Amino acid sequence: MPSSRTLPARKRIALVAHDHKKSELIEWASYNKAVLSRHELYATGTTGKLIEECLDVPVRKLLSGPLGGDQQIGSLIAEGKIDVVIFFWDPMEALPHDPDIKALLRLCVVWNIPVASNRTSADFLLTSPLMHQDYAASLPDYSQYLSRKV
């Protein structure tokens, strides 16, 4: 397993929002249109459609979160095909697919993926100088885990 991977200057950004946070994500994306349009965008279900319409840029649209979209993003992370996750989630709303959300956030940590969960953290992430250049992200050493006896 490699010890690092390069996040390219043109990042592959996954955009996700719970229903009560979609308008906030769309407003944020609209404000950051110039920056986001320089990157490759992925999104779950309705969020992807709304972002594509708002920004007039292509978005790779996955399934709705509850129908497997969160898991699709997790799979893309594990394959090294997502570099950043912007996930405006609603801390006040219990959702039936909470285990999928937890699994997605866990994979972000496992693969050392930058995650923003609200407008402020998304602003900090998007305005980082590292966002616009190649970045060597170190990967945790999972060799002991992989070689364990079951």
C-alpha positions as CSV (number, residue, x, y, z in Angstrom):
1,M,0.0,0.0,0.0
2,P,1.5,3.4,-0.9
3,S,2.5,5.8,1.9
4,S,1.1,8.8,0.1
5,R,-1.0,10.0,-2.9
6,T,-1.0,13.2,-4.8
7,L,-4.0,15.4,-4.7
8,P,-3.8,17.2,-8.1
9,A,-4.1,21.0,-8.4
10,R,-7.4,20.3,-10.1
11,K,-9.2,18.6,-7.3
12,R,-12.1,16.1,-7.5
13,I,-14.6,17.6,-5.0
14,A,-17.6,15.7,-3.7
15,L,-20.5,18.0,-2.7
16,V,-23.2,16.6,-0.4
17,A,-26.0,18.2,1.6
18,H,-28.8,17.0,3.8
19,D,-32.2,18.3,2.8
20,H,-32.3,21.1,5.3
21,K,-28.8,22.2,4.2
22,K,-29.2,22.1,0.4
23,S,-30.0,25.8,0.1
24,E,-27.0,26.7,2.3
25,L,-24.7,24.6,0.1
26,I,-26.1,26.1,-3.1
27,E,-25.6,29.6,-1.8
28,W,-22.0,28.8,-0.8
29,A,-21.3,27.1,-4.1
30,S,-22.8,30.1,-6.0
31,Y,-20.5,32.5,-4.0
32,N,-17.5,30.3,-4.8
33,K,-18.4,29.6,-8.5
34,A,-15.2,30.9,-9.9
35,V,-13.1,28.6,-7.7
36,L,-15.3,25.5,-7.9
37,S,-15.5,25.8,-11.7
38,R,-11.7,25.1,-11.9
39,H,-12.2,21.7,-10.2
40,E,-14.1,18.5,-11.1
41,L,-17.3,18.3,-9.2
42,Y,-19.2,15.2,-7.9
43,A,-22.5,15.3,-6.0
44,T,-25.3,13.1,-4.7
45,G,-28.8,13.2,-6.2
46,T,-30.7,16.4,-6.1
47,T,-27.7,18.3,-4.8
48,G,-25.8,17.6,-8.0
49,K,-28.7,18.8,-10.1
50,L,-29.1,22.0,-8.2
51,I,-25.4,22.7,-8.2
52,E,-25.1,22.1,-11.9
53,E,-28.1,24.4,-12.6
54,C,-26.8,27.1,-10.3
55,L,-23.1,27.1,-11.4
56,D,-23.7,26.1,-15.1
57,V,-20.8,23.7,-14.8
58,P,-20.9,19.9,-15.3
59,V,-21.3,17.8,-12.1
60,R,-21.0,14.1,-12.0
61,K,-24.3,13.2,-10.4
62,L,-24.5,10.0,-8.2
63,L,-27.5,8.5,-6.5
64,S,-29.4,10.2,-3.8
65,G,-27.7,9.8,-0.4
66,P,-30.3,7.4,1.1
67,L,-30.3,5.4,-2.1
68,G,-26.6,4.8,-2.1
69,G,-25.0,8.0,-3.1
70,D,-23.0,8.4,0.1
71,Q,-21.7,4.9,-0.4
72,Q,-20.8,5.7,-4.0
73,I,-18.7,8.6,-2.8
74,G,-17.1,6.4,-0.2
75,S,-16.2,3.9,-2.9
76,L,-14.7,6.7,-5.1
77,I,-12.6,7.8,-2.0
78,A,-11.3,4.2,-1.5
79,E,-10.4,4.1,-5.2
80,G,-8.4,7.4,-4.9
81,K,-10.9,9.3,-7.2
82,I,-12.1,11.9,-4.7
83,D,-9.7,14.5,-3.2
84,V,-12.0,16.7,-1.1
85,V,-15.4,16.3,0.5
86,I,-17.8,19.2,1.3
87,F,-20.6,17.8,3.3
88,F,-23.1,20.2,4.8
89,W,-24.9,17.9,7.2
90,D,-27.7,18.7,9.6
91,P,-26.7,17.9,13.2
92,M,-30.3,18.3,14.4
93,E,-31.9,15.8,12.1
94,A,-31.6,12.0,12.6
95,L,-31.8,10.3,9.2
96,P,-32.5,6.7,8.3
97,H,-29.2,6.5,6.4
98,D,-27.0,7.8,9.3
99,P,-24.9,4.6,9.2
100,D,-24.0,5.4,5.5
101,I,-23.1,8.9,6.5
102,K,-20.9,7.7,9.4
103,A,-19.2,5.2,7.0
104,L,-18.5,8.0,4.5
105,L,-17.0,10.2,7.1
106,R,-14.9,7.3,8.4
107,L,-13.5,6.7,4.9
108,C,-12.5,10.3,4.7
109,V,-10.4,9.8,7.9
110,V,-9.1,6.4,6.7
111,W,-7.8,7.9,3.4
112,N,-6.8,11.3,4.9
113,I,-9.3,13.3,2.8
114,P,-10.0,16.9,3.7
115,V,-13.6,17.3,4.8
116,A,-15.7,20.4,5.5
117,S,-18.9,20.0,7.3
118,N,-20.2,23.6,7.3
119,R,-19.8,27.0,5.5
120,T,-16.9,28.2,7.7
121,S,-14.8,25.0,7.3
122,A,-15.6,25.0,3.6
123,D,-14.4,28.6,3.2
124,F,-11.2,27.7,5.0
125,L,-10.6,24.7,2.9
126,L,-11.4,26.3,-0.4
127,T,-9.2,29.4,0.3
128,S,-6.2,27.3,1.4
129,P,-3.2,27.8,-1.0
130,L,-2.9,24.0,-0.9
131,M,-6.3,23.8,-2.7
132,H,-4.8,25.1,-5.9
133,Q,-1.6,23.1,-6.2
134,D,-0.5,19.5,-6.2
135,Y,-0.4,18.1,-2.6
136,A,1.3,14.9,-1.4
137,A,-1.2,13.6,1.2
138,S,0.4,11.0,3.5
139,L,-1.6,7.8,4.1
140,P,-1.7,6.1,7.4
141,D,0.3,2.9,7.7
142,Y,-2.2,0.1,7.7
143,S,0.4,-2.7,7.2
144,Q,-0.2,-4.2,10.6
145,Y,-3.9,-4.2,10.0
146,L,-3.5,-5.8,6.6
147,S,-1.1,-8.5,7.9
148,R,-3.1,-9.4,11.0
149,K,-4.1,-13.0,11.7
150,V,-7.9,-13.5,11.8
